[in-house]
């Protein structure tokens, strides 16, 4: 534990030092967020790794139109090839949790880019459906590594005052990748069918090479360095990424305490704590969790499940089909409308990055999910009207397009980025890599099931019915978030355990912590 909880553990003659440290922390938390330039650049480059997932999602939405014609595959095979990468991600995300504790966050990101580079080339050279499925497996491993490691690295490198802003770049990068995928679809759609979709998939190898080289110039996560006993290196990184020398010293002290390193160990290299490579972590996380860890786990599973089961992948992956069901018949018009989806999604995620550390996680999350429910209900209504009409209804077509754009806008300003930010900051240091990888696994399984069943679902209950179902899930998610998810804005990563532990009583604990910080700010005691 950190913050005020550490006061009782200090000797009386050290109280003044502790009070000074707490005044520094309280002042930092209550001041305007300052964006450290070095941390800003590192966060951008690390987050760009998740562009790999975004590009794959975006490019497959259009490429599948041409793959279906060229390889002569059925709708069931279309569903499988669209969603299977999410399940392949599981292997990558679980492996990345252990590997990132072994070789470090930075080198794990490099491995992610190398694997995706190979997968992109293989997809581009695929000659049949089986070859394409194998290629998707390789690419899925790379994506799993990327989406697990990049948020953890960014959160561990960022100051608490701007962690939401910097960690949300992971989601910005995914959305930018989606937009690039949509643009790639439109750009290569004029080429011969057997060449166009191969180029769409193959060019994904280019950013992977650039990113793998760039990441090598970045520092390692200071929290991982402390876990390895490399305190001197961790101190140098913290001085670069935090705003003041005092904050760097305070943060190093908190990380050492969380890692189980004695306070008086100040050598550049010390004996690393036990279980620094993930041993026993899964047992503590899943089999014998403390009340605090159990609360964190429930929040992690809930937010990841709601994020994907409320239909975002159905909209992003199958937007050409949705626009087709709405009455748009031209391939060119469908792809242009899809580019508009990518543009709106990327624009609103950029807006969200500036709001996360100003408004807070909870207000943005609840507003976002409320807007998603309203837009999904309206979209379901418009599609149902079109489905039961023999005439072309221009107003309903316009309403469908507007609601698709409204849905992705609401998702991108709240639930999309907050899921990434929240997951990277709520797990204790000793459980963080494996905890985030478990959350990613839930996310990818839910996404895979959603994207692999959408066509079958709308054929069974109509396309309007499918979106009514997604609206119901989103509504249940709003209630879940309101009851169980605490606000984490402005808390250091080492303080998180203090606000978790009581599923429905966390508000009292948060108020108590806030009052204690006010007392520290007022008189330093």
C-alpha angles and dihedrals in degrees: 000000000000139000118036092353088071094059096079090052094057126089115252094250090059095054094099091054091049091048090052091050091049091050089054091051095045092049091049092051094049098044126086112280112265116204111219107218096218093049088045093056093044091049092051095050094044092046092050087072089075088060083087092069093043093050092050093050093047098043095046092056090067102023091059090066089062096036089056091053096041100044095032096230129166129244090258090054088048090055091049097049091046096050105027094084089067091058092045086055088068093071091048096046095048092046091046092056091061097035093051089055088050106043099016136258095276098054090044089058089051090052089051092056094047092052093047090049089058092045093051093051091048092050090050091053096043112136100183143010095271092051090049091052092052089049090051089054092056092046090047091057090055093047091049091054091047101048092047100045105035097063092045092050093047094047093048092050098045130091113246091241093062103022093112091051094048099039091050088067086081089067091040088057092050090052093046088052090052090052091049089050091053091048090048089053092053094043096051097035092092092061123091111289096245092051104035100064092044091056091045090058099034099056088066086082092070100070090042092063094046093048095047090057095043095051091060089068093058127090124253121256109277091219092055090048090054090050087056092048093249096134097158093058091044091053092052092050093048091052089055097045102040127069101237140025090238092054090050092053092047093048092048089052091052093047091050090052092048090048093050097248114143115252092237093059103102104150119123090245123028136169105286117237120258121269092028093145099053102274111156093002096115090051091053093043100048111012105036108017122167116236089261094051091045090054091048091049093050090050091047095051093043098050094045093047094048093045093059103028092057089075109259095133091046089057097041098042098038101033092121089056092046091051088047090054088049090059106269107132107173118093089216093052092047092053092046091051088049091054087055089055090053092047094051092045092052094044094053094045088056089053089051093056090064094046102048096079094036105044099024135236101277101051091048093045096050093044091048096051091045090055091047091055092051094047094046092051091049092046091050090050094050093047091048091052091050091046091056097042125091092200131068108259109201094187091055092047090051091047091052092052092046092050094048088053091045091050095052090044093054091045093049096049094054129354094040101056097026092061090058094043094045095049094049094053110036102063118087114251095254091054101032103102095044093039093054091045089053090051090049089051091055089046095050095044091051091045091048093050091047095049094041094052104038097096092044090045097053091044089054102043102015124260092269090053091052091058092045086056092051089049090055091052091049091051091053088048091056090056092047093051093047093053105036113024117088123207111259100181113135096004119127116238089249092055095056097091089061094065096044127070104075112073095202100012099060092107092069091050091049091050091049092051091048092051091049091053090050090053091051091050091049103048109356095241 
